[in-house]
Amino acid sequence: MRDALIRESRSITAVRGPLVFLEGVHAALGDMVTLYVSQTDLRQGQVIEISERAAVIQVFGATGGVNPHTTVARLWETGIKADLSPLMLGRVFTGAGVPRDGLPPALPEIRADIHGAAINPLRRDVPRDFIETGLSAIDGLNTLVRGQKLPIFSGAGLPANEIAASIIAHAGVRREGEKFALVFAGMGVTHREAGFFMDAFDATGALERSVVYLNTAEDPVIERLLSPRYALTAAEYLAFELGYQVLVVLTDMTHYCNALREVSSSREEIPGRRGYPGYLYTDLASLYERAGRITGREGSVTSLPIVTMPDDDITHPIPDLTGYITEGQIVLGRDLGRKGIFPPISALPSLSRLMDNGIGAGSTREDHRQLADQLYMAYARGDEQRRVAAIVGEEGISPVDRQYVAFATEFERRFLHQGGQSRSIAQTLDLGWELLTLLPANELVRVTREMIAKYLPEKKADNGSPQNQPA
């Protein structure tokens, strides 16, 4: 440790789970602690609670072998700090910031407290400009904007990891000369999932522009609480010190919250909703609000957390509180997954509240907003009439409504479904106009005549009669 030693103590009174209790010490919240179990066995921890008589130490790892009678605790006047350097790019670390790629630690340029802070509202700039993910359901209908917090709500068994891997492979910025980087934090992932993500990084070459933090399911629970903080600290350094446009992918925030609940239970705190601590909202906000843009700085931090909804319940505390803090949500649909659609992004409940800040002329294309509104309206009506037809039969709905049903089917099959392919924003928008030819031109009420004349395929533009379905 390079920081000032406060004091040394042999007054360990109890060890409970990941917590160690010290009596008769003067310390401050956040002080680092080294436990000398033996000459070769050192454990790191941090003061997380203090009183007049005792201090509670949260150990970053197992507490097995910590003997209250022989273990020495040394307290240091510092918090947990991350070593930051441009050489982080291309590296893989544990959830506690230790290299796991077999390479030595990079020589740091600066060291920063991983707990950081939310961006000062007076210095926070409005999120704007487009980040391309390669997925039409996001780029076309729920656009991701630099500095935005846009979570992905998934259900158990849905391909959230595969969607994250696709975004990792294809995400980028469109302006020439801008620097783009990815920061990835995996929390509580299995070895199979860790291998899947690393294969995705290697196969696409994305690792060269990425910083990866992996906490596996067998790693200490406490480390799960550190992973997103290390990742966000690295992202802030790359964005606000080096001028990168940084996309942070955090998966899975449900594992993070379960770790927080486990630690809270060890501390015998009074539980809140479904056993989660009462400060769950504040804790999540301390992570999510670190994303954004700072006035006068070139870089930005955009957050894409992935949340698995227990029992597909979007009112569960984790997705519920996440939705309050963030600026929209991408919702995966189990019904689309059963149809073999990838990515199974359900367009109707998904929303990007900052979409208008990142689209339009000079960013994506002038027709983007109108086209998205028209596609959304047509799909919503088609999906509704499809449910009606399932009850009364297709003969019970009007010919125009049958065209909307056909549109909804083709929209899912051709627009939402991409398989493993990536689409540029131009390809996404052109495909949207092509799908609108399935409807009579007089039904296109959310786009102007000028846009219809410019972008709707000419051979279909003037025909108000039913159109042939694309092959």
GIURTA-V823868 format. One record per residue. N is the residue number from 1. RES is the residue in three letters. BURIAL is # if it has 24 or more other C-alpha atoms within 12 Angstrom, else .. Layout:
# GIURTA-V823868
n res burial
N RES BURIAL
N RES BURIAL
This chain:
# GIURTA-V823868
n res burial
1 MET .
2 ARG .
3 ASP .
4 ALA .
5 LEU .
6 ILE .
7 ARG .
8 GLU #
9 SER #
10 ARG #
11 SER #
12 ILE #
13 THR #
14 ALA .
15 VAL #
16 ARG #
17 GLY #
18 PRO #
19 LEU #
20 VAL #
21 PHE #
22 LEU #
23 GLU #
24 GLY .
25 VAL #
26 HIS #
27 ALA #
28 ALA #
29 LEU #
30 GLY #
31 ASP #
32 MET #
33 VAL #
34 THR #
35 LEU #
36 TYR #
37 VAL #
38 SER .
39 GLN .
40 THR .
41 ASP .
42 LEU #
43 ARG #
44 GLN #
45 GLY #
46 GLN #
47 VAL #
48 ILE #
49 GLU #
50 ILE .
51 SER .
52 GLU .
53 ARG .
54 ALA #
55 ALA #
56 VAL #
57 ILE #
58 GLN #
59 VAL #
60 PHE #
61 GLY #
62 ALA #
63 THR #
64 GLY .
65 GLY .
66 VAL #
67 ASN .
68 PRO #
69 HIS .
70 THR .
71 THR #
72 VAL #
73 ALA #
74 ARG #
75 LEU #
76 TRP #
77 GLU #
78 THR #
79 GLY #
80 ILE #
81 LYS #
82 ALA #
83 ASP #
84 LEU #
85 SER #
86 PRO #
87 LEU #
88 MET #
89 LEU #
90 GLY #
91 ARG #
92 VAL #
93 PHE #
94 THR #
95 GLY #
96 ALA #
97 GLY #
98 VAL #
99 PRO #
100 ARG .
101 ASP .
102 GLY .
103 LEU .
104 PRO .
105 PRO .
106 ALA #
107 LEU .
108 PRO .
109 GLU .
110 ILE .
111 ARG .
112 ALA #
113 ASP #
114 ILE #
115 HIS #
116 GLY #
117 ALA .
118 ALA #
119 ILE #
120 ASN .
121 PRO .
122 LEU .
123 ARG .
124 ARG .
125 ASP #
126 VAL #
127 PRO #
128 ARG #
129 ASP #
130 PHE #
131 ILE #
132 GLU #
133 THR #
134 GLY #
135 LEU #
136 SER #
137 ALA #
138 ILE #
139 ASP #
140 GLY #
141 LEU #
142 ASN #
143 THR #
144 LEU #
145 VAL #
146 ARG #
147 GLY #
148 GLN #
149 LYS #
150 LEU #
151 PRO #
152 ILE #
153 PHE #
154 SER #
155 GLY #
156 ALA .
157 GLY .
158 LEU #
159 PRO #
160 ALA #
161 ASN #
162 GLU #
163 ILE #
164 ALA #
165 ALA #
166 SER #
167 ILE #
168 ILE #
169 ALA #
170 HIS #
171 ALA #
172 GLY #
173 VAL #
174 ARG #
175 ARG .
176 GLU .
177 GLY .
178 GLU .
179 LYS .
180 PHE #
181 ALA #
182 LEU #
183 VAL #
184 PHE #
185 ALA #
186 GLY #
187 MET #
188 GLY #
189 VAL #
190 THR .
191 HIS .
192 ARG .
193 GLU #
194 ALA #
195 GLY .
196 PHE .
197 PHE #
198 MET #
199 ASP .
200 ALA #
201 PHE #
202 ASP .
203 ALA .
204 THR .
205 GLY .
206 ALA #
207 LEU #
208 GLU #
209 ARG #
210 SER #
211 VAL #
212 VAL #
213 TYR #
214 LEU #
215 ASN #
216 THR #
217 ALA #
218 GLU .
219 ASP #
220 PRO #
221 VAL #
222 ILE #
223 GLU #
224 ARG #
225 LEU #
226 LEU #
227 SER #
228 PRO #
229 ARG #
230 TYR #
231 ALA #
232 LEU #
233 THR #
234 ALA #
235 ALA #
236 GLU #
237 TYR #
238 LEU #
239 ALA #
240 PHE #
241 GLU #
242 LEU #
243 GLY #
244 TYR #
245 GLN #
246 VAL #
247 LEU #
248 VAL #
249 VAL #
250 LEU #
251 THR #
252 ASP #
253 MET #
254 THR #
255 HIS #
256 TYR #
257 CYS #
258 ASN #
259 ALA #
260 LEU #
261 ARG #
262 GLU #
263 VAL #
264 SER #
265 SER .
266 SER #
267 ARG #
268 GLU .
269 GLU .
270 ILE .
271 PRO .
272 GLY .
273 ARG .
274 ARG .
275 GLY #
276 TYR #
277 PRO #
278 GLY .
279 TYR .
280 LEU #
281 TYR #
282 THR .
283 ASP #
284 LEU #
285 ALA .
286 SER #
287 LEU #
288 TYR #
289 GLU #
290 ARG #
291 ALA #
292 GLY #
293 ARG #
294 ILE #
295 THR .
296 GLY .
297 ARG .
298 GLU #
299 GLY #
300 SER #
301 VAL #
302 THR #
303 SER #
304 LEU #
305 PRO #
306 ILE #
307 VAL #
308 THR #
309 MET #
310 PRO #
311 ASP .
312 ASP .
313 ASP .
314 ILE #
315 THR .
316 HIS #
317 PRO #
318 ILE #
319 PRO #
320 ASP #
321 LEU #
322 THR #
323 GLY #
324 TYR .
325 ILE #
326 THR #
327 GLU #
328 GLY #
329 GLN #
330 ILE #
331 VAL #
332 LEU #
333 GLY #
334 ARG #
335 ASP .
336 LEU #
337 GLY #
338 ARG .
339 LYS .
340 GLY .
341 ILE #
342 PHE #
343 PRO #
344 PRO #
345 ILE #
346 SER #
347 ALA #
348 LEU #
349 PRO .
350 SER #
351 LEU #
352 SER #
353 ARG #
354 LEU #
355 MET #
356 ASP #
357 ASN #
358 GLY #
359 ILE #
360 GLY #
361 ALA .
362 GLY .
363 SER #
364 THR #
365 ARG #
366 GLU .
367 ASP #
368 HIS #
369 ARG #
370 GLN #
371 LEU #
372 ALA #
373 ASP #
374 GLN #
375 LEU #
376 TYR #
377 MET #
378 ALA #
379 TYR #
380 ALA #
381 ARG #
382 GLY #
383 ASP #
384 GLU #
385 GLN #
386 ARG #
387 ARG .
388 VAL .
389 ALA .
390 ALA .
391 ILE .
392 VAL .
393 GLY .
394 GLU .
395 GLU .
396 GLY .
397 ILE .
398 SER .
399 PRO .
400 VAL #
401 ASP #
402 ARG #
403 GLN #
404 TYR #
405 VAL #
406 ALA #
407 PHE #
408 ALA #
409 THR #
410 GLU #
411 PHE #
412 GLU #
413 ARG #
414 ARG #
415 PHE #
416 LEU #
417 HIS #
418 GLN #
419 GLY #
420 GLY .
421 GLN .
422 SER #
423 ARG #
424 SER #
425 ILE #
426 ALA #
427 GLN #
428 THR #
429 LEU #
430 ASP #
431 LEU #
432 GLY #
433 TRP #
434 GLU #
435 LEU #
436 LEU #
437 THR #
438 LEU #
439 LEU #
440 PRO #
441 ALA #
442 ASN .
443 GLU #
444 LEU #
445 VAL .
446 ARG #
447 VAL #
448 THR .
449 ARG .
450 GLU .
451 MET #
452 ILE #
453 ALA .
454 LYS .
455 TYR #
456 LEU #
457 PRO .
458 GLU .
459 LYS .
460 LYS #
461 ALA #
462 ASP .
463 ASN .
464 GLY .
465 SER .
466 PRO #
467 GLN #
468 ASN .
469 GLN .
470 PRO .
471 ALA .
